[in-house]
Amino acid sequence: MLFTNILVGVCDKGLLPILPVVVYEPGQKAIISWNGSHELLILSADMYSESETKVLEILPLPSIPSIIELGSFESFVKAMQILEARIRRGKRAYMKGVPPGEDVHVVFHEKLGIHDVTVVKASSFESFALWAEDFLNRNGLSIGYDWKNGNIKPIIGDYFRRGLNVFVFDIVDVKPYSGSNEPLVYMFKSDCLYFPLKISTIAKGHTNIAIFTVTKGVIKEEDVAMAGFKLNVMVRVSLDKLAGVDKRITDMFQQEHVWMGLISYEGPIESLTEDLTIGKTYPNRRWVILFLPLFLILTAGVAASIYALRSTREKTDLWKASFPAAAVTMMKLSVSAILLYTVAHLSYVDMLWNPSDIWFILFYVISTAVGLLSTSLLWRGRRLGGYLYTVTAGLDLALLALMYESRNLLIGASLFIALIPNVVVLYSVGKSITPVK
């Protein structure tokens, strides 16, 4: 079969053997379906032990799951069959090569088959560590790790620093030389396609990971390279074919076709230092840093406009208004160039994960173009420039009022800075077009 060598496992939860016996986790399997706001995660791991033991798996999540249920191993078989069938037909397929403390709340606890699942939400690592130690003691478990000072602290502490404070504790009964365990299905809110990897570095050794993805748009090689993964295949499939994988996947999408892919990792567990996140485009620190020079441009423009207003009384109010208008327009042109460059380098799934960002960029660029035209007309003393700039300022104000819909720091910061210059422009325009009594 096409993916026999890859399909040995997928999900990365931190796996801690409870008893001092040899536990092998050679592979993991997962199916991730993400529609831009919610993620469905079906995961299973191959576990082998020399004797009967218990294993504690820890899974950090970006939000409290709304669904935790038992899944079926048949889901992975169906997913593999769909990809193989599409590749054989050769239609729209892209191949890349196959190879207890306080402030801790228990939000879910249930026994699901061989899984004893507990979900907690904690406010800090310190309270989480106290709760975890008490949890293990109450369940008669001992893992031999120092939660407060050992190698667990920097790993789990990093999740708290990133705002990930929901953790799944899954105690699994592992029989001697057992294979893939029953998969669990999680549904949770997520603003990106998310798969925890760093948590697995609690353990050591070698692992194989294979992840089936289902998304609205294409996932590119560079989207998964940061986490050390390879993109093996990406195909376009009809949504009804995925009903055999899991009916809940089809309920997540409205369009007739989606993109299904397979990504994989093979190597040392210690190298999994970054979680897999796809689609989390904003905020982008590089562009925020590049935005800093725009403050200087605006300051220079405002200074020039003040000088013009004080020293050119013979000029018209419209001409005077062109100076702060030009300062704002220069700033917005710079931001627009950065935004358009960013959009040009996004994958389709990046643009689809939060469509409001794309619409904000589009209207921001339109506002900038109208502002450029109106500034040139104001410079020549044309009233039409004043009317057009009023439209531009109104659009900027509307975008600023709706910023809660967007995650774009560049747009929000530039619109906020432009408030005072826009008021100066509108005041000068108003003086010019208002009849003198």
C-alpha positions as CSV (number, residue, x, y, z in Angstrom):
1,M,0.0,0.0,0.0
2,L,1.1,3.5,-0.8
3,F,1.4,4.8,2.8
4,T,2.3,1.6,4.6
5,N,5.7,2.9,5.8
6,I,4.3,6.2,7.0
7,L,1.0,5.1,8.6
8,V,2.5,3.9,11.8
9,G,1.3,6.7,14.0
10,V,0.2,10.2,14.6
11,C,-0.5,12.6,17.5
12,D,2.0,13.9,19.9
13,K,0.9,13.9,23.5
14,G,3.5,13.8,26.2
15,L,3.7,10.1,27.2
16,L,4.9,9.2,30.6
17,P,5.2,5.5,31.7
18,I,3.8,5.0,35.2
19,L,5.8,1.9,36.1
20,P,9.5,1.4,35.5
21,V,9.0,-0.9,32.4
22,V,10.0,-0.4,28.8
23,V,7.2,1.3,26.8
24,Y,7.7,1.9,23.1
25,E,5.7,4.4,21.1
26,P,7.1,3.9,17.6
27,G,4.3,5.7,15.8
28,Q,1.3,8.0,16.2
29,K,-1.8,8.6,14.0
30,A,-4.0,11.7,13.7
31,I,-6.7,13.2,11.5
32,I,-7.1,17.0,11.8
33,S,-10.1,18.7,10.3
34,W,-10.0,22.5,10.6
35,N,-12.6,24.9,9.1
36,G,-11.1,28.2,10.3
37,S,-12.7,28.4,13.7
38,H,-13.0,24.9,15.0
39,E,-10.8,21.8,14.9
40,L,-11.7,18.1,15.0
41,L,-8.8,16.0,16.2
42,I,-8.9,12.2,15.9
43,L,-5.8,10.7,17.5
44,S,-4.3,7.3,18.4
45,A,-0.9,6.1,19.3
46,D,0.9,2.7,18.9
47,M,2.1,1.6,22.4
48,Y,4.1,-1.5,23.1
49,S,5.1,-2.7,26.6
50,E,7.0,-5.7,28.0
51,S,4.4,-6.0,30.7
52,E,1.0,-4.6,31.7
53,T,1.2,-1.0,32.8
54,K,-0.5,2.3,32.8
55,V,0.5,5.3,30.7
56,L,-0.3,8.9,31.3
57,E,-0.7,11.0,28.2
58,I,-0.9,14.8,28.4
59,L,-2.4,16.9,25.6
60,P,-2.3,20.7,25.7
61,L,-5.2,22.4,23.8
62,P,-6.0,26.0,22.9
63,S,-9.5,25.8,24.3
64,I,-11.8,23.5,26.3
65,P,-13.0,20.8,24.0
66,S,-16.8,20.7,23.3
67,I,-16.6,17.0,22.2
68,I,-14.6,14.1,23.7
69,E,-15.7,10.8,22.4
70,L,-14.3,7.4,21.3
71,G,-13.4,7.2,17.6
72,S,-12.8,4.3,15.3
73,F,-9.5,3.1,13.8
74,E,-11.5,2.6,10.6
75,S,-11.2,6.4,10.2
76,F,-7.5,6.2,9.4
77,V,-8.1,3.3,6.9
78,K,-10.7,5.3,5.1
79,A,-8.6,8.4,5.0
80,M,-5.7,6.5,3.5
81,Q,-8.0,4.9,0.9
82,I,-9.3,8.3,-0.2
83,L,-5.8,9.6,-0.7
84,E,-4.6,6.5,-2.6
85,A,-7.7,6.6,-4.8
86,R,-7.2,10.2,-5.7
87,I,-3.5,9.7,-6.5
88,R,-4.2,6.7,-8.8
89,R,-6.7,8.8,-10.7
90,G,-4.1,11.6,-10.9
91,K,-6.6,14.5,-10.5
92,R,-5.7,17.6,-8.6
93,A,-3.1,15.8,-6.6
94,Y,0.3,17.2,-5.5
95,M,2.9,14.7,-4.4
96,K,6.0,15.7,-2.4
97,G,7.4,12.2,-1.8
98,V,6.1,9.6,0.7
99,P,8.3,8.9,3.3
100,P,-4.3,20.1,42.6
101,G,-3.7,23.6,43.3
102,E,-6.0,26.5,43.4
103,D,-7.2,28.1,40.2
104,V,-7.4,24.7,38.5
105,H,-10.8,23.6,37.3
106,V,-11.7,20.1,36.2
107,V,-14.0,20.7,33.2
108,F,-14.4,17.0,32.1
109,H,-13.9,13.5,33.5
110,E,-15.1,10.3,31.9
111,K,-14.0,6.7,31.3
112,L,-14.0,6.0,27.6
113,G,-13.0,2.5,26.8
114,I,-9.4,2.1,27.8
115,H,-9.1,5.8,28.3
116,D,-9.6,7.5,31.7
117,V,-9.9,11.2,30.5
118,T,-9.7,14.3,32.7
119,V,-9.6,17.8,31.2
120,V,-8.4,20.7,33.4
121,K,-8.0,24.5,32.9
122,A,-5.4,26.2,35.0
123,S,-4.4,29.8,35.5
124,S,-0.7,29.2,36.0
125,F,2.0,26.6,35.8
126,E,2.5,26.6,39.6
127,S,-1.1,25.8,40.4
128,F,-1.2,23.3,37.5
129,A,1.9,21.5,38.9
130,L,0.4,21.2,42.4
131,W,-2.8,19.8,40.9
132,A,-1.0,17.3,38.7
133,E,1.0,15.9,41.6
134,D,-2.1,15.5,43.7
135,F,-3.9,14.0,40.7
136,L,-1.3,11.3,40.3
137,N,-1.1,10.6,44.0
138,R,-4.9,10.2,44.2
139,N,-4.8,7.8,41.3
140,G,-2.0,5.8,42.8
141,L,0.4,6.7,40.1
142,S,4.1,7.8,40.2
143,I,6.1,8.9,37.2
144,G,9.3,9.9,38.8
145,Y,9.4,13.4,37.4
146,D,9.9,16.6,39.3
147,W,7.0,18.8,38.1
148,K,8.3,22.0,39.7
149,N,12.0,21.9,38.8
150,G,12.6,19.1,36.3
151,N,12.5,19.2,32.5
152,I,8.7,19.3,32.5
153,K,8.6,22.9,33.8
154,P,10.1,24.7,30.8
155,I,8.1,22.6,28.4
156,I,4.6,23.0,30.0
157,G,5.5,26.4,31.2
158,D,6.0,27.5,27.6
159,Y,2.4,26.5,26.9
160,F,1.2,28.8,29.6
161,R,3.3,31.6,28.3
162,R,1.6,31.2,24.9
163,G,-1.9,31.2,26.5
164,L,-2.5,27.5,26.2
165,N,-3.9,26.5,29.6
166,V,-6.2,23.6,28.9
167,F,-4.7,20.1,29.3
168,V,-6.1,16.6,28.8
169,F,-4.9,13.9,31.1
170,D,-5.5,10.5,29.6
171,I,-4.6,7.4,31.7
172,V,-4.4,4.4,29.3
173,D,-4.1,0.7,30.3
174,V,-1.4,-0.8,28.1
175,K,-1.4,-4.5,27.7
176,P,1.8,-6.5,26.9
177,Y,2.8,-5.9,23.3
178,S,-0.4,-4.2,22.4
179,G,-0.6,-2.0,19.3
180,S,-2.7,1.0,18.3
181,N,-5.1,2.1,21.1
182,E,-8.7,3.2,20.5
183,P,-8.6,6.7,19.1
184,L,-10.2,9.6,20.9
185,V,-12.1,12.4,19.1
186,Y,-11.8,16.0,20.3
187,M,-13.6,19.1,19.0
188,F,-12.4,22.5,20.2
189,K,-12.2,26.1,19.1
190,S,-9.0,27.1,17.4
191,D,-7.9,30.1,15.3
192,C,-5.4,27.9,13.5
193,L,-4.8,24.3,12.6
194,Y,-3.1,23.1,15.8
195,F,-1.2,20.0,16.8
196,P,0.9,19.9,20.0
197,L,4.4,18.6,19.4
198,K,6.7,20.3,22.0
199,I,4.9,18.4,24.9
200,S,6.3,15.2,23.4
201,T,9.9,16.2,24.2
202,I,9.3,15.2,27.8
203,A,10.2,11.7,26.5
204,K,13.2,10.7,24.5
205,G,13.8,8.4,21.5
206,H,12.7,8.1,17.9
207,T,9.2,8.5,16.5
208,N,7.2,8.4,13.3
209,I,4.2,10.8,13.0
210,A,1.6,10.9,10.2
211,I,-1.1,13.4,10.1
212,F,-4.1,13.6,7.7
213,T,-5.3,17.1,7.3
214,V,-8.7,18.4,6.0
215,T,-8.9,22.1,5.3
216,K,-10.7,24.7,3.1
217,G,-7.5,25.5,1.2
218,V,-4.1,24.1,0.1
219,I,-1.4,23.6,2.7
220,K,2.1,24.4,1.4
221,E,5.4,22.8,2.2
222,E,6.6,26.0,4.0
223,D,3.5,25.8,6.2
224,V,4.7,22.6,7.9
225,A,8.5,22.9,7.5
226,M,8.9,25.1,10.7
227,A,7.7,22.1,12.8
228,G,10.0,19.7,11.0
229,F,7.3,18.0,8.9
230,K,7.2,17.1,5.2
231,L,4.2,17.5,3.0
232,N,3.7,14.1,1.3
233,V,0.5,14.7,-0.7
234,M,-2.3,17.2,-1.1
235,V,-5.5,16.3,-3.0
236,R,-8.9,18.0,-3.6
237,V,-11.7,15.7,-2.6
238,S,-15.5,16.0,-2.5
239,L,-16.9,16.5,1.0
240,D,-19.3,13.5,0.8
241,K,-16.3,11.1,0.5
242,L,-15.2,12.1,4.0
243,A,-18.4,10.9,5.6
244,G,-16.8,7.5,5.7
245,V,-13.9,8.9,7.6
246,D,-16.0,10.7,10.2
247,K,-19.4,12.3,9.7
248,R,-18.5,15.1,12.0
249,I,-15.9,16.3,9.5
250,T,-18.5,16.8,6.8
251,D,-20.6,18.8,9.3
252,M,-17.8,21.3,9.7
253,F,-17.8,22.6,6.1
254,Q,-20.3,24.1,3.7
255,Q,-18.5,23.9,0.4
256,E,-18.7,20.8,-1.9
257,H,-14.9,20.2,-2.1
258,V,-12.1,20.5,0.5
259,W,-8.4,19.8,0.5
260,M,-7.0,16.6,2.1
261,G,-3.4,16.1,2.8
262,L,-0.8,13.9,4.5
263,I,2.2,15.3,6.4
264,S,4.8,13.2,8.2
265,Y,7.7,13.4,10.5
266,E,10.4,10.8,11.2
267,G,13.2,11.5,13.6
268,P,14.2,12.1,17.2
269,I,11.5,13.3,19.6
270,E,13.9,15.9,21.0
271,S,13.7,17.8,17.6
272,L,10.0,18.5,18.0
273,T,10.6,21.9,19.6
274,E,7.7,23.7,17.8
275,D,4.0,22.9,17.8
276,L,2.4,22.6,14.4
277,T,0.3,25.7,13.7
278,I,-1.0,26.5,10.3
279,G,-3.0,29.6,9.4
280,K,-1.9,31.8,12.3
281,T,-0.8,34.8,10.3
282,Y,-1.4,37.8,12.5
283,P,0.0,39.4,14.5
284,N,3.3,39.1,12.7
285,R,6.2,40.6,14.7
286,R,8.3,41.4,11.6
287,W,5.7,43.7,10.1
288,V,5.1,45.3,13.5
289,I,8.8,46.2,13.7
290,L,8.8,47.5,10.1
291,F,5.8,49.7,11.1
292,L,8.0,51.7,13.5
293,P,9.5,53.9,10.8
294,L,6.0,55.0,9.8
295,F,5.7,56.8,13.1
296,L,8.7,59.0,12.0
297,I,7.1,59.6,8.6
298,L,3.8,60.7,10.2
299,T,5.6,62.9,12.7
300,A,7.4,64.6,9.9
301,G,4.2,65.1,8.0
302,V,2.4,66.5,10.9
303,A,5.3,68.9,11.6
304,A,5.3,70.0,8.0
305,S,1.5,70.6,8.1
306,I,1.7,72.7,11.3
307,Y,4.4,74.8,9.6
308,A,2.3,75.2,6.5
309,L,-0.7,76.2,8.5
310,R,1.3,78.9,10.4
311,S,3.3,80.4,7.5
312,T,1.1,80.3,4.4
313,R,-2.0,82.3,5.3
314,E,-2.4,83.3,1.7
315,K,-3.0,79.8,0.6
316,T,-6.5,78.2,0.7
317,D,-7.7,76.0,3.4
318,L,-7.9,73.1,1.0
319,W,-4.2,73.5,0.2
320,K,-3.4,73.6,3.9
321,A,-5.4,70.4,4.4
322,S,-3.3,68.6,1.8
323,F,-0.3,68.5,4.2
324,P,-1.8,66.3,7.0
325,A,-3.6,64.4,4.3
326,A,-0.3,63.7,2.6
327,A,1.2,62.5,5.9
328,V,-1.6,60.0,6.5
329,T,-1.5,58.8,2.9
330,M,2.3,58.2,3.0
331,M,1.8,56.1,6.1
332,K,-1.1,54.1,4.6
333,L,0.9,53.6,1.4
334,S,3.7,52.0,3.4
335,V,1.4,49.8,5.4
336,S,-0.5,48.8,2.2
337,A,2.7,47.7,0.6
338,I,3.6,45.6,3.6
339,L,0.1,44.1,3.7
340,L,0.1,43.3,0.0
341,Y,3.5,41.7,0.3
342,T,2.2,39.6,3.2
343,V,-0.9,38.4,1.3
344,A,1.2,37.5,-1.7
345,H,3.2,35.1,0.5
346,L,0.2,33.5,2.3
347,S,-1.1,30.0,1.4
348,Y,-4.7,29.6,0.6
349,V,-5.4,28.1,4.0
350,D,-3.9,31.2,5.6
351,M,-6.3,33.5,3.7
352,L,-9.3,31.3,4.5
353,W,-8.7,30.8,8.2
354,N,-9.9,34.3,9.0
355,P,-11.6,35.9,5.9
356,S,-12.3,39.1,7.8
357,D,-8.5,39.9,7.7
358,I,-8.5,39.8,3.9
359,W,-11.6,42.0,3.6
360,F,-10.0,44.5,6.0
361,I,-6.8,44.6,3.9
362,L,-8.9,45.1,0.7
363,F,-10.9,48.0,2.1
364,Y,-7.7,49.5,3.7
365,V,-6.0,49.5,0.3
366,I,-9.1,51.0,-1.4
367,S,-9.1,53.7,1.3
368,T,-5.4,54.4,0.7
369,A,-6.0,54.7,-3.1
370,V,-8.9,57.1,-2.6
371,G,-6.8,59.1,-0.1
372,L,-3.9,59.4,-2.6
373,L,-6.3,60.8,-5.2
374,S,-8.0,63.2,-2.8
375,T,-4.6,64.5,-1.5
376,S,-3.5,65.4,-5.0
377,L,-6.8,67.3,-5.6
378,L,-6.5,69.1,-2.2
379,W,-3.0,70.2,-3.2
380,R,-4.5,71.9,-6.3
381,G,-7.3,73.4,-4.2
382,R,-10.1,71.3,-5.7
383,R,-13.2,70.8,-3.6
384,L,-13.7,67.4,-5.0
385,G,-10.5,66.4,-3.0
386,G,-12.3,67.4,0.2
387,Y,-15.3,65.4,-0.6
388,L,-13.2,62.3,-1.5
389,Y,-11.1,62.6,1.6
390,T,-14.3,62.8,3.7
391,V,-15.2,59.4,2.2
392,T,-11.7,58.1,3.0
393,A,-11.8,59.3,6.6
394,G,-15.3,57.8,7.1
395,L,-14.1,54.4,5.8
396,D,-11.0,54.6,8.1
397,L,-13.3,55.3,11.1
398,A,-15.6,52.3,10.2
399,L,-12.6,50.0,9.9
400,L,-11.3,51.2,13.2
401,A,-14.6,50.6,14.9
402,L,-14.7,47.0,13.5
403,M,-11.1,46.2,14.5
404,Y,-12.4,43.5,16.9
405,E,-13.1,41.4,13.7
406,S,-9.5,41.5,12.6
407,R,-6.2,40.4,14.1
408,N,-4.1,42.8,12.0
409,L,-2.0,45.1,14.3
410,L,-0.7,47.1,11.4
411,I,-4.1,48.3,10.2
412,G,-5.3,49.0,13.8
413,A,-2.2,51.0,14.8
414,S,-2.1,53.1,11.5
415,L,-5.9,53.9,11.7
416,F,-5.5,55.0,15.4
417,I,-2.5,57.2,14.6
418,A,-4.4,58.8,11.6
419,L,-7.3,59.9,13.8
420,I,-5.9,63.4,14.7
421,P,-4.5,64.3,11.2
422,N,-7.9,63.2,9.7
423,V,-9.7,65.6,12.1
424,V,-7.3,68.4,11.0
425,V,-8.0,67.7,7.4
426,L,-11.8,67.5,7.8
427,Y,-11.7,70.8,9.8
428,S,-9.8,72.6,7.0
429,V,-12.1,71.1,4.4
430,G,-15.2,72.1,6.3
431,K,-13.9,75.7,6.6
432,S,-13.4,75.8,2.9
433,I,-16.7,74.5,1.7
434,T,-18.9,76.2,4.4
435,P,-20.3,79.5,3.1
436,V,-19.3,82.6,5.1
437,K,-22.3,84.4,6.5
